[in-house]
């Protein structure tokens, strides 16, 4: 009986992981971005959101140092793709990441909000 429960638990966990691995957004097709930090401390940020069905997209990018927001960028576009870019000088000795927030609208109504985090790691 113990062996049967163990096998069932493994199967349930595997199915759960495969569902999560293939989970997709319903309106947003993709969220992509990059954070690059030059040796001078100049952080270059880019984020892009696409959708095949939305008629308006909005993007917000939050640059964070050790989990606290230090700079934001945003953009919107009537269409199926939107991109935001920016630069900001950061200091050594901290960990950095960007959090991209995407919002998709159809007919003026918010249909979906999604986020993606891109971790740069420690800049030293």
C-alpha positions as CSV (number, residue, x, y, z in Angstrom):
1,X,0.0,0.0,0.0
2,X,2.8,2.4,0.9
3,X,4.5,1.7,-2.5
4,X,1.2,2.4,-4.4
5,X,0.8,5.7,-2.6
6,X,4.4,6.6,-3.4
7,X,3.9,5.8,-7.1
8,X,0.7,7.8,-7.2
9,X,2.4,10.8,-5.5
10,X,5.2,10.7,-8.1
11,X,2.7,10.6,-11.0
12,X,0.7,13.5,-9.6
13,X,3.8,15.6,-9.1
14,X,5.0,14.8,-12.6
15,X,1.7,15.8,-14.2
16,X,1.6,18.9,-12.1
17,X,5.1,19.9,-13.2
18,X,4.3,19.3,-16.8
19,X,1.1,21.4,-16.7
20,X,3.1,24.3,-15.1
21,X,5.9,23.9,-17.7
22,X,3.4,24.5,-20.5
23,X,1.2,27.1,-18.9
24,X,0.7,30.0,-21.2
25,X,-1.1,33.3,-21.0
26,X,-4.4,33.6,-22.8
27,X,-3.9,37.0,-24.5
28,X,-0.2,37.8,-24.1
29,X,2.0,35.8,-26.5
30,X,5.4,36.6,-25.1
31,X,7.3,38.7,-22.6
32,X,11.0,39.1,-23.3
33,X,13.7,41.3,-21.8
34,X,17.3,41.8,-21.0
35,X,19.4,43.6,-18.4
36,X,23.0,44.3,-19.2
37,X,25.4,46.1,-16.9
38,X,28.7,47.5,-18.3
39,X,31.8,47.7,-16.1
40,X,31.1,51.4,-15.8
41,X,27.8,50.7,-14.1
42,X,25.7,51.7,-17.0
43,X,22.6,49.4,-16.9
44,X,20.9,48.9,-20.3
45,X,17.3,47.6,-20.0
46,X,15.0,46.4,-22.7
47,X,11.6,44.7,-22.5
48,X,9.1,43.6,-25.2
49,X,5.6,42.3,-25.1
50,X,3.7,40.7,-28.0
51,X,0.1,39.5,-28.5
52,X,-1.8,38.1,-31.5
53,X,-5.2,39.2,-30.2
54,X,-4.8,42.3,-28.1
55,X,-5.4,45.7,-29.8
56,X,-3.4,47.6,-27.1
57,X,-0.4,46.6,-25.0
58,X,1.3,48.3,-22.1
59,X,4.6,47.5,-20.6
60,X,6.3,48.5,-17.4
61,X,9.8,47.7,-16.4
62,X,11.1,48.0,-12.8
63,X,14.8,48.0,-12.2
64,X,15.4,46.7,-8.7
65,X,18.5,46.7,-6.4
66,X,18.3,44.0,-3.7
67,X,14.6,43.8,-4.2
68,X,13.8,47.5,-4.0
69,X,12.7,49.5,-7.0
70,X,15.2,52.2,-8.1
71,X,14.0,53.1,-11.7
72,X,11.0,52.5,-13.9
73,X,10.2,52.7,-17.6
74,X,6.9,52.3,-19.4
75,X,5.4,52.4,-22.8
76,X,2.1,51.6,-24.6
77,X,1.1,50.9,-28.1
78,X,-2.1,50.5,-30.0
79,X,-1.1,47.3,-31.8
80,X,0.3,43.9,-31.0
81,X,3.8,44.7,-29.9
82,X,5.3,47.2,-27.5
83,X,8.8,47.8,-26.4
84,X,10.5,49.9,-23.7
85,X,14.2,50.6,-23.3
86,X,16.3,52.7,-20.9
87,X,19.6,53.2,-19.2
88,X,20.5,53.9,-15.6
89,X,23.8,54.0,-13.8
90,X,24.0,51.5,-10.9
91,X,26.6,51.0,-8.2
92,X,28.7,48.0,-7.5
93,X,28.1,45.7,-4.6
94,X,24.5,44.9,-5.1
95,X,22.2,42.4,-6.9
96,X,20.0,43.7,-9.7
97,X,17.0,42.4,-11.6
98,X,14.2,43.7,-13.8
99,X,10.6,42.9,-13.4
100,X,8.5,43.3,-16.6
101,X,4.8,43.8,-16.2
102,X,2.6,43.4,-19.3
103,X,-1.0,44.4,-19.7
104,X,-3.1,43.4,-22.7
105,X,-6.4,45.2,-23.7
106,X,-9.1,44.4,-26.1
107,X,-11.7,47.0,-26.9
108,X,-10.4,49.1,-24.0
109,X,-10.9,46.4,-21.5
110,X,-8.0,44.9,-19.6
111,X,-7.9,41.2,-20.5
112,X,-4.7,40.1,-18.9
113,X,-1.8,41.1,-16.7
114,X,1.4,39.1,-16.6
115,X,5.0,39.5,-15.2
116,X,8.4,38.2,-15.9
117,X,11.5,38.6,-13.8
118,X,15.0,38.6,-15.2
119,X,17.7,38.3,-12.6
120,X,21.1,39.8,-13.4
121,X,22.6,38.7,-10.1
122,X,25.5,40.4,-8.2
123,X,27.3,43.3,-9.8
124,X,30.7,43.7,-8.2
